[in-house]
Amino acid sequence: MSCFVSHTSVDCTDAYGLSRWWEGVLDYTEDADDPNEPGDEECAIASRDGGHRLLFLEVPDAKQAKNRLHLDLRPREGSRDAELPRLLAHGATVVDDRRRPDGTGWVVLADPEGNEFCLLRSEAEVAATR
């Protein structure tokens, strides 16, 4: 026997707002039969193929420390450095820039509620340096 990940849960103070923000970052969608509404305490979004879901849960307290679990994102097309301005314009903030002079490394970002995530090189960038 084994288990599988049903969804990744994110504690937040505004489930609707943060679900909409991540929808734009990841190009995920909400369930048409159970749409997210302003004021909902739980909001879910999923990848277009249904393979991954994020569930945003409202909690009364704001984030207080570094995440113990986070998402690592790769651009679907283009490069890490080309994707970074889009994420910043969307409202992400840089927490730590760990890019190296040789082009490797990543950027640690935070969403509007301070949840950290990393932006990695695309698979094409990784393959080109092998």
Number of C-alpha atoms within 10 A of each C-alpha: 2 3 5 5 8 11 14 14 14 21 19 24 18 20 25 21 20 21 25 18 17 18 18 13 16 16 12 20 20 19 11 7 6 9 12 20 13 10 12 15 16 20 27 25 24 19 15 13 8 10 10 14 19 20 18 25 20 20 15 9 9 12 14 8 8 10 12 6 11 13 12 13 17 18 19 13 12 14 17 24 17 12 18 19 12 12 18 14 9 15 13 23 17 16 14 13 13 14 16 9 7 7 13 14 16 20 20 19 21 18 19 16 15 18 20 22 20 21 22 24 25 19 15 13 17 13 9 8 9 5
